Amino acid sequence: MKVPERKEIKNRLHLDLRPEDQAEEVQRLEALGATRISVGQGPEVTWVVMADPDGNEFCVLRALRSEELEAQGLVPGFSEAPGNAAG
């Protein structure tokens, strides 16, 4: 719901999106009306800060590397189907 007042404080909720392809997702979001914004992050960060058309900020994170996926038990293509369980 749009309100006449400007945003003056931080969002109560902040979303971090972690797509498989960061650049592709940023491009898709820009096509939907989101814009890149600066909140003081430097050029060395691995995420992109964006805002939706209403000014709500969110971040698009880089994809997890394979070792990060494995550490979290999220190995791509692995299925817990019968016969695939480790043990």
C-alpha positions in Angstrom: 0.0 0.0 0.0 1.4 3.3 -1.0 1.5 6.1 1.6 2.2 9.8 1.1 5.0 9.9 3.6 8.6 9.3 2.6 10.5 6.3 4.0 12.5 7.6 7.0 13.7 4.4 8.8 15.1 1.0 8.0 12.7 -1.7 6.7 11.3 -3.9 9.4 12.0 -6.9 7.2 15.1 -7.3 4.9 15.2 -10.1 2.3 18.4 -11.7 1.0 17.9 -13.6 -2.2 20.5 -16.2 -3.2 19.8 -17.2 -6.8 21.9 -19.7 -8.8 22.9 -16.9 -11.2 23.3 -13.5 -9.5 23.7 -11.4 -12.7 20.7 -13.1 -14.4 18.5 -12.5 -11.3 19.6 -8.8 -11.0 18.7 -8.3 -14.7 15.3 -10.0 -14.2 14.6 -7.9 -11.1 15.6 -4.7 -13.0 13.2 -5.6 -15.8 10.4 -5.9 -13.1 11.2 -2.4 -11.8 13.8 -2.9 -9.1 16.8 -0.6 -9.1 20.3 -0.9 -7.7 21.0 1.4 -4.8 23.9 2.4 -2.6 23.6 2.1 1.1 27.3 2.7 1.7 28.5 -0.7 0.6 31.9 -0.7 -1.2 32.8 -2.1 -4.6 34.3 -5.2 -3.0 31.1 -6.7 -1.7 29.7 -9.9 -3.2 26.1 -8.8 -3.1 23.9 -6.3 -4.9 21.7 -4.0 -2.9 18.4 -3.2 -4.7 15.1 -1.6 -4.0 11.7 -2.4 -5.3 9.5 0.3 -6.9 8.2 1.2 -3.4 11.7 1.7 -2.0 12.0 -1.5 0.0 15.6 -2.6 0.1 16.8 -6.2 -0.4 20.0 -7.9 -1.4 20.8 -10.3 -4.2 23.6 -12.5 -2.9 26.1 -14.5 -5.0 25.5 -18.2 -5.5 27.0 -20.6 -3.0 30.2 -22.3 -4.1 30.2 -26.2 -4.2 32.2 -26.4 -0.9 29.7 -24.2 0.8 26.8 -26.3 -0.5 28.5 -29.5 0.7 29.2 -27.9 4.2 25.5 -27.2 4.5 24.5 -30.6 3.2 23.1 -29.1 0.0 25.0 -31.0 -2.6 23.5 -30.2 -6.0 21.9 -33.2 -7.7 21.9 -35.3 -4.6 18.6 -37.1 -3.8 17.5 -38.8 -0.6 15.6 -41.3 -2.7 15.8 -45.0 -1.6 19.1 -46.5 -2.6 20.8 -43.1 -2.6 21.0 -42.8 1.2 24.5 -42.9 2.7 25.1 -45.3 5.3 
